[in-house]
Amino acid sequence: MAQWRACTPVNQERMLDTDDLNQKSLEAALAQLSAERDALRDELARASAAIAEQRQAEAELSAAKRNLQGVLDSATSGIVAAQAVRDAQGRIVDFRFTLANPMSERMLFRTASEMIGRTLLELFPGNVESGLFERYVHVTETGEPIEVETFYHDARLEFWLNVSAVRVDDGVAITFTDITHRKQTEREIEKRSSELAREKAFAERIIANVNTGVCYLDRELIFRVANPVYCNFLQMPREQILDRYLFDVVPGGEETILPIFRAALDEARPHYVEALPFAYYTPEGHKRMTYWDATYLPMKRAADGEVEGVLVLANEVTERIENQRWQRERMATLQQIAAQREFAERVLNNVPAGVAYLDRELVFRFSNPVYAHFIDKQPEQIVGRYLDDVLPGAVEQTGPWLHQVMATGQPFENTNYRLTTYESGGRERYSYWDFIYYPD
């Protein structure tokens, strides 16, 4: 500037205007630079925030992936994912595995690397027969999830599965659990229930046909069982006895029989009573005095031994008490009662009388130990064998009665009958029997 002034003379006022213009331009340039700097700073701040948000999102995604992997690794069910494989017409013809967790490897006996990239039907063709493939197609096409229990088997695998599937993109995520043990348990329970039902029906037939009054009362002395003989004792139909309180059915017996029931329940041991006097009122209002021989058996729960009720086996012996002159009948009755007392102790497993069951072909299907003892055999030497093979000569002598009972459906009774049988050496053996044949 100094050199230019030396060469070019100018007036002082012009020089001042030029300096002022240059100052303003500089200030404007600086202001622009400052604004650009501020804009750049803002842009950098926004970029930094975006980078931080991106990093946070990536961290959250990574954590989610780790959590998902942890869930997959620790899951107690098999979990797999598969994408649909479609043909040229767009129909699903298979599924290609994209994921398999460790439990699926253990359940399917294949590693994840052996499954991923390969197809469902290639590795597990049993999905067609089990109907699972069709269900997976339905889930993929409709988006409707499923949960089913099914039996799966192929050349390598055989088990019951609980399977659930949901749609993921153009494919399915499948969760499956081995329920084979549960199914086996259910079948065992069903089998046992069926066996118990048969045993119960058999026991009920015996109870219904024995010559003893049988009833069962719970701890509240409510009738739960009453067989026809017992109902006949009380001269009441069964529906007027069951589910009713003892002394609503037979009022007036509190002093005589209530202490016996309480003793059986509280002491948890059997009680036997002979010629128990028992007065009660009939539905018509008439007082009736009766005498009973009865056995009171406390029934215990198998689980804890707690007494839950009393089984009563009773015979009314009023006629015996009132008619002493019928000594022979009295003795027979006492013997019957003694035998029935043994029956009460054994209930059905060891009845005190000889009990056997023959089918229409006269083949033994059941024999209790007492019956087997009568003929010097064990039950297993009797059951499944023809009558004449067990008791040679018995068919000729007793067969007509047996066939008569089967043909007419009516019981047959014979007392003091001499039965002739033959020992292995051909020697005759004579025994005397009281027979009662009941049709089944």
Wavefront OBJ file of the C-alpha trace (Angstrom):
o trace
v 0.000 0.000 0.000
v 2.847 2.334 0.885
v 4.588 1.661 -2.451
v 1.366 2.194 -4.424
v 0.873 5.496 -2.650
v 4.361 6.564 -3.537
v 3.765 5.908 -7.217
v 0.182 7.121 -7.515
v -0.887 10.267 -5.868
v -4.426 10.154 -4.489
v -6.368 12.281 -2.136
v -6.760 11.301 1.477
v -10.571 10.917 1.426
v -10.495 8.259 -1.305
v -7.992 6.159 0.624
v -10.196 6.146 3.672
v -13.235 4.884 1.648
v -11.197 1.990 0.214
v -9.945 0.840 3.606
v -13.453 0.921 4.987
v -14.735 -1.282 2.108
v -11.990 -3.828 2.617
v -12.777 -4.025 6.333
v -16.450 -4.731 5.643
v -15.623 -7.443 3.110
v -13.329 -9.079 5.573
v -15.921 -8.965 8.277
v -18.517 -10.453 5.917
v -16.146 -13.234 4.921
v -15.402 -13.950 8.549
v -19.102 -14.026 9.368
v -19.704 -16.426 6.510
v -16.847 -18.604 7.660
v -18.245 -18.546 11.199
v -21.683 -19.549 9.954
v -20.217 -22.335 7.874
v -18.189 -23.441 10.873
v -21.319 -23.478 13.051
v -23.230 -25.400 10.376
v -20.361 -27.859 10.101
v -20.282 -28.207 13.865
v -24.033 -28.890 13.915
v -23.650 -31.394 11.103
v -20.816 -33.103 12.976
v -22.948 -33.176 16.126
v -25.847 -34.737 14.246
v -23.499 -37.223 12.590
v -22.003 -38.104 15.974
v -25.488 -38.581 17.451
v -26.497 -40.758 14.499
v -23.305 -42.794 14.876
v -24.009 -43.179 18.623
v -27.595 -44.241 17.909
v -26.339 -46.689 15.290
v -23.826 -48.115 17.723
v -26.521 -48.348 20.441
v -28.856 -50.120 18.020
v -26.068 -52.465 16.989
v -25.285 -53.143 20.663
v -28.966 -53.809 21.410
v -29.241 -56.045 18.347
v -26.112 -57.904 19.414
v -27.518 -58.291 22.946
v -30.847 -59.501 21.535
v -29.015 -62.010 19.364
v -27.047 -63.206 22.386
v -30.252 -63.459 24.446
v -31.988 -65.341 21.642
v -29.038 -67.666 21.307
v -29.076 -68.189 25.058
v -32.769 -69.072 24.918
v -32.203 -71.450 22.019
v -29.204 -73.067 23.717
v -30.976 -73.535 27.055
v -34.424 -74.509 25.734
v -35.669 -77.915 26.866
v -37.625 -78.280 23.613
v -36.297 -78.724 20.122
v -36.556 -75.537 18.038
v -35.946 -75.343 14.306
v -36.736 -72.815 11.585
v -37.206 -73.604 7.905
v -37.978 -71.659 4.743
v -40.535 -72.904 2.235
v -39.247 -74.570 -0.930
v -41.679 -73.860 -3.772
v -42.031 -75.336 -7.254
v -42.539 -73.411 -10.500
v -46.252 -73.006 -9.741
v -45.512 -71.586 -6.283
v -46.654 -74.667 -4.377
v -44.715 -75.612 -1.230
v -42.987 -78.930 -1.847
v -40.552 -78.942 1.080
v -38.911 -76.799 3.769
v -35.217 -75.962 4.024
v -33.704 -75.742 7.498
v -32.191 -72.371 8.471
v -31.808 -72.874 12.249
v -31.573 -75.734 14.758
v -30.976 -75.418 18.502
v -28.900 -77.864 20.620
v -31.944 -79.702 21.994
v -33.177 -80.414 18.467
v -29.747 -81.908 17.722
v -30.069 -84.246 20.715
v -33.668 -85.214 19.940
v -33.164 -85.744 16.218
v -29.663 -87.267 16.447
v -28.290 -84.813 13.867
v -26.022 -81.792 14.281
v -27.147 -78.340 13.237
v -24.578 -78.366 10.425
v -26.114 -81.617 9.145
v -29.566 -80.018 9.049
v -29.094 -76.389 8.023
v -29.291 -76.071 4.246
v -30.962 -79.446 3.816
v -34.686 -80.108 3.576
v -37.269 -81.433 5.984
v -38.469 -84.345 3.871
v -34.945 -85.288 2.844
v -33.888 -85.778 6.482
v -37.206 -86.624 8.146
v -39.587 -88.229 5.632
v -41.965 -89.368 8.366
v -43.399 -85.840 8.428
v -45.611 -86.800 5.479
v -47.169 -89.885 7.071
v -47.619 -88.131 10.429
v -49.446 -85.270 8.713
v -47.017 -82.670 10.049
v -45.814 -81.550 6.613
v -49.363 -80.695 5.546
v -49.840 -78.734 8.771
v -46.603 -76.755 8.214
v -47.787 -75.853 4.707
v -51.080 -74.631 6.182
v -49.259 -72.478 8.760
v -47.029 -70.929 6.079
v -49.886 -70.206 3.688
v -52.456 -68.933 6.211
v -50.413 -67.633 9.144
v -52.533 -69.683 11.542
v -50.361 -71.275 14.271
v -50.861 -74.909 15.284
v -50.223 -77.130 18.287
v -50.721 -80.892 18.015
v -49.729 -84.162 19.643
v -48.719 -86.825 17.151
v -46.730 -90.021 16.793
v -43.709 -89.690 14.513
v -41.627 -92.514 13.095
v -39.225 -93.140 10.250
v -36.255 -95.449 9.742
v -34.278 -93.641 12.469
v -36.757 -92.113 14.885
v -39.865 -93.179 16.764
v -41.527 -91.075 19.437
v -44.597 -89.115 20.495
v -44.276 -85.359 20.048
v -46.037 -82.197 21.105
v -45.491 -79.881 18.126
v -46.263 -76.168 17.734
v -45.522 -74.107 14.622
v -45.834 -70.415 13.688
v -45.184 -68.625 10.408
v -41.892 -66.716 10.043
v -41.489 -64.892 6.711
v -42.081 -67.524 4.008
v -41.556 -70.467 6.335
v -42.151 -71.825 9.835
v -40.573 -71.889 13.275
v -41.233 -75.268 14.895
v -41.037 -76.162 18.588
v -41.304 -79.835 19.562
v -41.158 -81.779 22.824
v -40.771 -85.517 23.373
v -43.887 -86.705 25.262
v -43.295 -90.442 24.774
v -42.944 -91.112 28.506
v -46.182 -89.260 29.239
v -48.027 -91.207 26.533
v -46.664 -94.505 27.855
v -47.814 -93.533 31.339
v -51.269 -92.652 30.008
v -51.517 -96.031 28.254
v -50.441 -97.813 31.432
v -53.045 -95.882 33.407
v -55.732 -96.745 30.850
v -54.703 -100.399 30.926
v -54.702 -100.458 34.722
v -58.058 -98.656 34.825
v -59.503 -101.268 32.486
v -58.097 -104.062 34.653
v -59.504 -102.431 37.788
v -62.883 -102.050 36.099
v -62.908 -105.763 35.249
v -61.837 -106.671 38.777
v -64.494 -104.366 40.208
v -67.179 -105.901 38.000
v -66.066 -109.397 39.019
v -66.103 -108.409 42.705
v -69.546 -106.861 42.319
v -70.872 -110.071 40.764
v -69.543 -112.087 43.695
v -70.950 -109.614 46.244
v -74.314 -109.643 44.478
v -74.469 -113.457 44.550
v -73.124 -114.294 48.017
v -75.606 -115.442 50.635
v -74.460 -112.675 52.971
v -75.721 -109.149 53.446
v -72.936 -106.794 52.388
v -72.900 -103.036 52.863
v -70.272 -100.335 53.080
v -70.529 -97.053 54.999
v -68.071 -94.153 54.950
v -66.755 -92.344 58.042
v -69.942 -90.262 58.208
v -71.948 -93.525 58.268
v -73.437 -92.867 54.849
v -74.373 -95.991 52.877
v -72.232 -96.325 49.738
v -72.792 -100.036 48.920
v -75.651 -102.413 49.684
v -76.049 -105.774 47.981
v -79.437 -107.411 47.237
v -79.290 -109.675 50.298
v -78.732 -106.725 52.616
v -81.555 -104.777 50.958
v -83.809 -107.776 51.465
v -82.872 -107.875 55.156
v -84.128 -104.315 55.540
v -87.080 -104.896 53.179
v -86.117 -101.733 51.312
v -85.107 -101.079 47.686
v -81.499 -100.173 47.093
v -82.263 -96.589 46.046
v -83.808 -95.933 49.476
v -80.581 -97.016 51.185
v -77.658 -95.633 49.202
v -76.300 -92.152 50.006
v -78.372 -91.940 53.177
v -77.308 -91.766 56.834
v -77.366 -95.107 58.668
v -79.978 -94.136 61.237
v -82.179 -92.417 58.692
v -82.416 -95.811 56.980
v -82.729 -97.892 60.187
v -83.756 -95.538 63.008
v -83.535 -96.851 66.547
v -80.186 -98.620 66.414
v -78.010 -95.922 67.948
v -77.551 -97.708 71.282
v -76.751 -101.133 69.862
v -74.761 -100.682 66.672
v -73.350 -97.135 66.788
v -70.668 -98.105 69.396
v -69.595 -100.989 67.144
v -69.162 -98.721 64.129
v -67.250 -96.178 66.196
v -64.949 -98.872 67.584
v -64.216 -100.214 64.098
v -63.455 -96.692 62.828
v -61.433 -95.511 65.823
v -59.554 -98.728 66.673
v -59.011 -99.714 63.028
v -59.581 -103.404 63.749
v -62.373 -105.850 62.862
v -65.281 -106.412 65.219
v -67.422 -109.548 65.264
v -70.888 -109.675 66.770
v -73.157 -112.709 67.156
v -76.915 -112.575 67.663
v -76.909 -108.806 67.955
v -80.430 -107.636 68.906
v -81.516 -104.863 66.620
v -84.928 -103.206 66.644
v -85.926 -100.867 63.849
v -89.017 -99.447 62.267
v -90.219 -100.467 58.832
v -91.310 -97.848 56.271
v -94.887 -98.663 57.347
v -94.064 -97.666 60.941
v -93.981 -101.171 62.430
v -91.308 -102.022 64.971
v -89.371 -105.150 64.100
v -86.945 -106.980 66.418
v -84.226 -108.861 64.634
v -80.992 -110.654 65.514
v -77.827 -110.455 63.524
v -74.432 -112.021 63.169
v -72.211 -109.366 61.694
v -68.619 -108.593 60.910
v -67.444 -104.967 60.845
v -64.252 -104.526 58.862
v -62.453 -101.153 58.842
v -61.359 -100.350 55.287
v -58.039 -98.549 55.038
v -56.613 -96.410 52.262
v -53.589 -98.052 50.703
v -51.714 -94.739 50.527
v -51.665 -93.801 54.231
v -53.513 -96.542 56.139
v -56.246 -94.114 57.206
v -59.607 -95.781 57.880
v -62.123 -94.374 55.410
v -65.142 -96.550 56.121
v -66.552 -99.844 57.418
v -67.481 -102.925 55.416
v -70.304 -104.848 57.058
v -71.056 -108.487 56.347
v -74.232 -109.461 58.107
v -76.634 -112.347 58.416
v -79.969 -112.003 60.121
v -80.343 -114.934 62.520
v -83.732 -114.057 63.996
v -85.272 -117.377 63.015
v -82.399 -119.254 64.589
v -82.803 -117.425 67.886
v -86.571 -117.744 67.956
v -86.637 -121.408 66.954
v -84.138 -123.243 69.115
v -85.866 -126.525 68.382
v -84.487 -126.435 64.869
v -81.108 -127.490 66.152
v -79.876 -128.960 62.910
v -80.757 -125.867 60.964
v -79.190 -123.816 63.712
v -75.931 -125.755 63.440
v -75.949 -125.402 59.665
v -76.542 -121.708 60.044
v -73.711 -121.384 62.549
v -71.384 -123.184 60.173
v -72.459 -120.928 57.364
v -71.913 -117.889 59.565
v -68.500 -119.164 60.616
v -67.606 -119.659 56.958
v -68.955 -116.233 56.128
v -66.887 -114.768 58.965
v -63.800 -116.100 57.238
v -65.144 -114.596 54.021
v -65.413 -111.254 55.832
v -61.754 -111.404 56.831
v -60.619 -112.238 53.353
v -63.432 -110.344 51.589
v -62.950 -111.364 47.952
v -59.337 -112.452 47.798
v -59.783 -115.285 50.292
v -63.457 -116.126 50.705
v -64.050 -118.728 53.430
v -66.079 -121.001 51.169
v -64.849 -122.917 48.191
v -65.521 -120.711 45.195
v -64.800 -121.687 41.611
v -65.899 -120.332 38.248
v -66.351 -122.520 35.155
v -67.141 -121.316 31.649
v -69.693 -122.933 29.338
v -67.077 -125.499 28.287
v -66.655 -126.527 31.952
v -63.140 -125.134 32.034
v -62.041 -123.607 35.330
v -61.477 -119.841 35.074
v -61.179 -119.121 38.784
v -60.522 -121.030 41.992
v -59.900 -119.652 45.456
v -57.422 -121.326 47.838
v -60.224 -122.867 49.889
v -61.689 -124.648 46.880
v -58.232 -125.787 45.807
v -57.631 -127.101 49.307
v -60.843 -129.111 49.133
v -59.417 -131.157 46.289
v -55.792 -131.199 47.484
v -54.515 -128.883 44.754
v -53.154 -125.400 44.295
v -55.243 -122.823 42.389
v -52.699 -122.730 39.573
v -53.186 -126.505 39.127
v -56.899 -125.902 38.514
v -57.369 -122.712 36.496
v -57.426 -123.258 32.746
v -58.151 -126.988 33.011
v -61.259 -128.993 32.139
v -63.436 -130.061 35.102
v -62.922 -133.797 34.525
v -59.169 -133.288 34.245
v -59.153 -131.728 37.701
v -61.796 -134.006 39.255
v -62.033 -137.190 37.178
v -65.631 -138.386 37.107
v -67.108 -135.045 38.174
v -68.584 -134.192 34.767
v -70.685 -137.355 34.678
v -72.047 -136.681 38.174
v -72.404 -132.883 38.256
v -72.457 -131.968 34.565
v -76.265 -132.209 34.202
v -76.755 -129.722 37.063
v -74.181 -127.352 35.616
v -75.816 -127.451 32.185
v -79.220 -126.997 33.784
v -78.066 -123.841 35.553
v -76.573 -122.519 32.316
v -79.680 -123.345 30.329
v -82.280 -122.000 32.785
v -80.333 -119.181 34.388
v -81.560 -120.386 37.782
v -79.290 -121.363 40.693
v -79.142 -124.990 41.819
v -78.424 -126.246 45.332
v -77.576 -129.734 46.548
v -76.491 -130.751 50.042
v -74.657 -133.753 51.406
v -74.000 -135.010 47.903
v -71.485 -137.837 47.660
v -69.030 -137.130 44.859
v -66.984 -140.005 43.476
v -63.639 -139.072 41.920
v -60.623 -141.089 40.909
v -57.077 -140.710 42.071
v -54.123 -141.010 39.684
v -53.843 -144.737 40.372
v -57.507 -145.296 39.507
v -58.597 -145.646 43.109
v -62.061 -144.282 43.892
v -62.330 -141.422 46.346
v -65.581 -140.389 48.013
v -66.296 -136.906 49.345
v -69.436 -135.147 50.468
v -70.339 -131.689 49.235
v -72.878 -128.947 49.675
v -73.197 -127.356 46.226
v -74.695 -124.061 45.182
v -74.368 -123.276 41.478
v -74.997 -119.689 40.413
v -75.405 -118.722 36.747
v -73.274 -115.852 35.453
l 1 2 3 4 5 6 7 8 9 10 11 12 13 14 15 16 17 18 19 20 21 22 23 24 25 26 27 28 29 30 31 32 33 34 35 36 37 38 39 40 41 42 43 44 45 46 47 48 49 50 51 52 53 54 55 56 57 58 59 60 61 62 63 64 65 66 67 68 69 70 71 72 73 74 75 76 77 78 79 80 81 82 83 84 85 86 87 88 89 90 91 92 93 94 95 96 97 98 99 100 101 102 103 104 105 106 107 108 109 110 111 112 113 114 115 116 117 118 119 120 121 122 123 124 125 126 127 128 129 130 131 132 133 134 135 136 137 138 139 140 141 142 143 144 145 146 147 148 149 150 151 152 153 154 155 156 157 158 159 160 161 162 163 164 165 166 167 168 169 170 171 172 173 174 175 176 177 178 179 180 181 182 183 184 185 186 187 188 189 190 191 192 193 194 195 196 197 198 199 200 201 202 203 204 205 206 207 208 209 210 211 212 213 214 215 216 217 218 219 220 221 222 223 224 225 226 227 228 229 230 231 232 233 234 235 236 237 238 239 240 241 242 243 244 245 246 247 248 249 250 251 252 253 254 255 256 257 258 259 260 261 262 263 264 265 266 267 268 269 270 271 272 273 274 275 276 277 278 279 280 281 282 283 284 285 286 287 288 289 290 291 292 293 294 295 296 297 298 299 300 301 302 303 304 305 306 307 308 309 310 311 312 313 314 315 316 317 318 319 320 321 322 323 324 325 326 327 328 329 330 331 332 333 334 335 336 337 338 339 340 341 342 343 344 345 346 347 348 349 350 351 352 353 354 355 356 357 358 359 360 361 362 363 364 365 366 367 368 369 370 371 372 373 374 375 376 377 378 379 380 381 382 383 384 385 386 387 388 389 390 391 392 393 394 395 396 397 398 399 400 401 402 403 404 405 406 407 408 409 410 411 412 413 414 415 416 417 418 419 420 421 422 423 424 425 426 427 428 429 430 431 432 433 434 435 436 437 438 439 440
